[in-house]
């Protein structure tokens, strides 16, 4: 899985990056 592409799609869906979510 390409992490860069994943984070773009994730950010569009959730409004933030995966790392930002994990940091909560």
mmCIF file of the N, C-alpha and C atoms, coordinates in Angstrom:
data_MODEL
# 
_entry.id   MODEL 
# 
loop_
_atom_site.group_PDB 
_atom_site.id 
_atom_site.type_symbol 
_atom_site.label_atom_id 
_atom_site.label_alt_id 
_atom_site.label_comp_id 
_atom_site.label_asym_id 
_atom_site.label_entity_id 
_atom_site.label_seq_id 
_atom_site.pdbx_PDB_ins_code 
_atom_site.Cartn_x 
_atom_site.Cartn_y 
_atom_site.Cartn_z 
_atom_site.occupancy 
_atom_site.B_iso_or_equiv 
_atom_site.pdbx_formal_charge 
_atom_site.auth_seq_id 
_atom_site.auth_comp_id 
_atom_site.auth_asym_id 
_atom_site.auth_atom_id 
_atom_site.pdbx_PDB_model_num 
ATOM 1  N N  . UNK A 1 1  ? 0.846   -1.199 0.000  1.00 0.00 ? 1  UNK A N  1 
ATOM 2  C CA . UNK A 1 1  ? 0.000   0.000  0.000  1.00 0.00 ? 1  UNK A CA 1 
ATOM 3  C C  . UNK A 1 1  ? 0.885   1.255  0.000  1.00 0.00 ? 1  UNK A C  1 
ATOM 4  N N  . UNK A 1 2  ? 0.528   2.205  -0.833 1.00 0.00 ? 2  UNK A N  1 
ATOM 5  C CA . UNK A 1 2  ? 1.299   3.441  -0.893 1.00 0.00 ? 2  UNK A CA 1 
ATOM 6  C C  . UNK A 1 2  ? 0.765   4.403  0.161  1.00 0.00 ? 2  UNK A C  1 
ATOM 7  N N  . UNK A 1 3  ? 1.587   4.658  1.165  1.00 0.00 ? 3  UNK A N  1 
ATOM 8  C CA . UNK A 1 3  ? 1.135   5.450  2.306  1.00 0.00 ? 3  UNK A CA 1 
ATOM 9  C C  . UNK A 1 3  ? 0.759   6.883  1.903  1.00 0.00 ? 3  UNK A C  1 
ATOM 10 N N  . UNK A 1 4  ? 1.514   7.462  0.979  1.00 0.00 ? 4  UNK A N  1 
ATOM 11 C CA . UNK A 1 4  ? 1.218   8.833  0.557  1.00 0.00 ? 4  UNK A CA 1 
ATOM 12 C C  . UNK A 1 4  ? -0.179  8.939  -0.039 1.00 0.00 ? 4  UNK A C  1 
ATOM 13 N N  . UNK A 1 5  ? -0.502  7.991  -0.935 1.00 0.00 ? 5  UNK A N  1 
ATOM 14 C CA . UNK A 1 5  ? -1.825  7.988  -1.569 1.00 0.00 ? 5  UNK A CA 1 
ATOM 15 C C  . UNK A 1 5  ? -2.907  7.718  -0.527 1.00 0.00 ? 5  UNK A C  1 
ATOM 16 N N  . UNK A 1 6  ? -2.617  6.816  0.400  1.00 0.00 ? 6  UNK A N  1 
ATOM 17 C CA . UNK A 1 6  ? -3.562  6.482  1.465  1.00 0.00 ? 6  UNK A CA 1 
ATOM 18 C C  . UNK A 1 6  ? -3.872  7.712  2.314  1.00 0.00 ? 6  UNK A C  1 
ATOM 19 N N  . UNK A 1 7  ? -2.835  8.464  2.684  1.00 0.00 ? 7  UNK A N  1 
ATOM 20 C CA . UNK A 1 7  ? -3.096  9.614  3.541  1.00 0.00 ? 7  UNK A CA 1 
ATOM 21 C C  . UNK A 1 7  ? -3.903  10.686 2.849  1.00 0.00 ? 7  UNK A C  1 
ATOM 22 N N  . UNK A 1 8  ? -3.712  10.831 1.531  1.00 0.00 ? 8  UNK A N  1 
ATOM 23 C CA . UNK A 1 8  ? -4.522  11.807 0.794  1.00 0.00 ? 8  UNK A CA 1 
ATOM 24 C C  . UNK A 1 8  ? -5.991  11.410 0.841  1.00 0.00 ? 8  UNK A C  1 
ATOM 25 N N  . UNK A 1 9  ? -6.273  10.146 0.577  1.00 0.00 ? 9  UNK A N  1 
ATOM 26 C CA . UNK A 1 9  ? -7.661  9.674  0.608  1.00 0.00 ? 9  UNK A CA 1 
ATOM 27 C C  . UNK A 1 9  ? -8.221  9.739  2.027  1.00 0.00 ? 9  UNK A C  1 
ATOM 28 N N  . UNK A 1 10 ? -7.386  9.401  2.997  1.00 0.00 ? 10 UNK A N  1 
ATOM 29 C CA . UNK A 1 10 ? -7.805  9.446  4.398  1.00 0.00 ? 10 UNK A CA 1 
ATOM 30 C C  . UNK A 1 10 ? -8.158  10.879 4.793  1.00 0.00 ? 10 UNK A C  1 
ATOM 31 N N  . UNK A 1 11 ? -7.299  11.817 4.389  1.00 0.00 ? 11 UNK A N  1 
ATOM 32 C CA . UNK A 1 11 ? -7.539  13.211 4.749  1.00 0.00 ? 11 UNK A CA 1 
ATOM 33 C C  . UNK A 1 11 ? -8.815  13.725 4.097  1.00 0.00 ? 11 UNK A C  1 
ATOM 34 N N  . UNK A 1 12 ? -9.093  13.316 2.873  1.00 0.00 ? 12 UNK A N  1 
ATOM 35 C CA . UNK A 1 12 ? -10.330 13.739 2.217  1.00 0.00 ? 12 UNK A CA 1 
ATOM 36 C C  . UNK A 1 12 ? -11.546 13.177 2.932  1.00 0.00 ? 12 UNK A C  1 
ATOM 37 N N  . UNK A 1 13 ? -11.406 11.967 3.468  1.00 0.00 ? 13 UNK A N  1 
ATOM 38 C CA . UNK A 1 13 ? -12.543 11.300 4.099  1.00 0.00 ? 13 UNK A CA 1 
ATOM 39 C C  . UNK A 1 13 ? -12.749 11.754 5.544  1.00 0.00 ? 13 UNK A C  1 
ATOM 40 N N  . UNK A 1 14 ? -11.647 11.874 6.291  1.00 0.00 ? 14 UNK A N  1 
ATOM 41 C CA . UNK A 1 14 ? -11.752 12.167 7.724  1.00 0.00 ? 14 UNK A CA 1 
ATOM 42 C C  . UNK A 1 14 ? -11.378 13.604 8.082  1.00 0.00 ? 14 UNK A C  1 
ATOM 43 N N  . UNK A 1 15 ? -10.793 14.331 7.126  1.00 0.00 ? 15 UNK A N  1 
ATOM 44 C CA . UNK A 1 15 ? -10.455 15.728 7.383  1.00 0.00 ? 15 UNK A CA 1 
ATOM 45 C C  . UNK A 1 15 ? -9.155  15.910 8.143  1.00 0.00 ? 15 UNK A C  1 
ATOM 46 N N  . UNK A 1 16 ? -8.366  14.851 8.279  1.00 0.00 ? 16 UNK A N  1 
ATOM 47 C CA . UNK A 1 16 ? -7.065  14.961 8.943  1.00 0.00 ? 16 UNK A CA 1 
ATOM 48 C C  . UNK A 1 16 ? -6.203  13.768 8.565  1.00 0.00 ? 16 UNK A C  1 
ATOM 49 N N  . UNK A 1 17 ? -4.931  13.852 8.896  1.00 0.00 ? 17 UNK A N  1 
ATOM 50 C CA . UNK A 1 17 ? -4.016  12.764 8.555  1.00 0.00 ? 17 UNK A CA 1 
ATOM 51 C C  . UNK A 1 17 ? -4.130  11.632 9.567  1.00 0.00 ? 17 UNK A C  1 
ATOM 52 N N  . UNK A 1 18 ? -3.775  10.419 9.168  1.00 0.00 ? 18 UNK A N  1 
ATOM 53 C CA . UNK A 1 18 ? -3.820  9.272  10.082 1.00 0.00 ? 18 UNK A CA 1 
ATOM 54 C C  . UNK A 1 18 ? -2.991  9.514  11.338 1.00 0.00 ? 18 UNK A C  1 
ATOM 55 N N  . UNK A 1 19 ? -1.832  10.149 11.197 1.00 0.00 ? 19 UNK A N  1 
ATOM 56 C CA . UNK A 1 19 ? -0.993  10.391 12.370 1.00 0.00 ? 19 UNK A CA 1 
ATOM 57 C C  . UNK A 1 19 ? -1.635  11.371 13.336 1.00 0.00 ? 19 UNK A C  1 
ATOM 58 N N  . UNK A 1 20 ? -2.377  12.333 12.799 1.00 0.00 ? 20 UNK A N  1 
ATOM 59 C CA . UNK A 1 20 ? -3.076  13.284 13.667 1.00 0.00 ? 20 UNK A CA 1 
ATOM 60 C C  . UNK A 1 20 ? -4.138  12.564 14.488 1.00 0.00 ? 20 UNK A C  1 
ATOM 61 N N  . UNK A 1 21 ? -4.803  11.602 13.855 1.00 0.00 ? 21 UNK A N  1 
ATOM 62 C CA . UNK A 1 21 ? -5.828  10.828 14.556 1.00 0.00 ? 21 UNK A CA 1 
ATOM 63 C C  . UNK A 1 21 ? -5.207  9.975  15.655 1.00 0.00 ? 21 UNK A C  1 
ATOM 64 N N  . UNK A 1 22 ? -4.074  9.352  15.345 1.00 0.00 ? 22 UNK A N  1 
ATOM 65 C CA . UNK A 1 22 ? -3.429  8.471  16.319 1.00 0.00 ? 22 UNK A CA 1 
ATOM 66 C C  . UNK A 1 22 ? -2.893  9.256  17.508 1.00 0.00 ? 22 UNK A C  1 
ATOM 67 N N  . UNK A 1 23 ? -2.558  10.544 17.275 1.00 0.00 ? 23 UNK A N  1 
ATOM 68 C CA . UNK A 1 23 ? -1.957  11.337 18.336 1.00 0.00 ? 23 UNK A CA 1 
ATOM 69 C C  . UNK A 1 23 ? -2.961  11.750 19.402 1.00 0.00 ? 23 UNK A C  1 
ATOM 70 N N  . UNK A 1 24 ? -4.268  11.622 19.093 1.00 0.00 ? 24 UNK A N  1 
ATOM 71 C CA . UNK A 1 24 ? -5.308  12.055 20.027 1.00 0.00 ? 24 UNK A CA 1 
ATOM 72 C C  . UNK A 1 24 ? -5.338  11.232 21.298 1.00 0.00 ? 24 UNK A C  1 
# 
